[in-house]
């Protein structure tokens, strides 16, 4: 049965949702359910996809990845040069999601800076148990600092070493 770009399709897959919202078929990236593209913009497609997450519900990293992309291990998964969500552990970030202690690895610092420069909010998840991440809402970066005194004080309070910066987040309306 032929399927045209404007024919109604079920919303059981993110790429179908994207095609419906955009009004035309979208190509699939290898291994990814939908494409942000090189010039990712916070648009109605991304908003519709992150709106699928239910507050206080649990998700696996694979489920999160399947909907919005990004890698499966970093705490600021990114795609197309943009941070697409935050996945934080409270043992490393006791004040998460309001304060995120940024590790000193080059890529970690890079994407903390990228997120600090983004205007759009991202979905945030807090680890509950093994591969169970609770969606707690959408957050946006309001400040990022690498000021040594502030970073040192926050790292010491959390019992952490190897902290390069502190990323401050605030809740955004859904």
C-alpha positions, 0 to 999 in steps of 0.5 A: 500500500503506497504511503505519501508524505501527507498520508496519516501514519501512526506516531509509533516511531519518531521518524514518522512523527518528524515526517508528519510534522515537517510535511515531507519524508525525512531521511534516516541517519545510520542507526538513528531514528530521526535526523537533527542535521548539521544545523540543529535548531530547537524546532517543533519536531524536537519539542514534539519528541521531548514532549513524549517523555513523561515526568517522573517516568523511568527510561533506559539510556537506549530508549533515550538514545532512540528518541533523541540521539546522542551517545549512550555514556556521556552525561551530556549526550550530543548530536550535530554539535548540540547537547540533546539531553542531560543524564546525571548521577547524584553521587557525582553531582549531589546538587543535580540538576541545579548544579553540574560538576563538569569533569576535566576531560577535553570533550566533557568541557567542550560540551559543557561550554556548548550547552552553556551557549545553547538557548534551547532547553533539554530533557534531563534525567537522573539515574535511579538504579542500574540503567534506570533514568528518571525524567525530571523535566526540561532544563536550560543552562543559565551559567557556566564557570571555570573560576578556580575558587568557585569550582574548587569549593563546589568540588570539595563539597561534593568530594570530587577531584578532576572538576574543571567547571560548574554548570548551573541549570534552571527548569524550563517550561514544557 
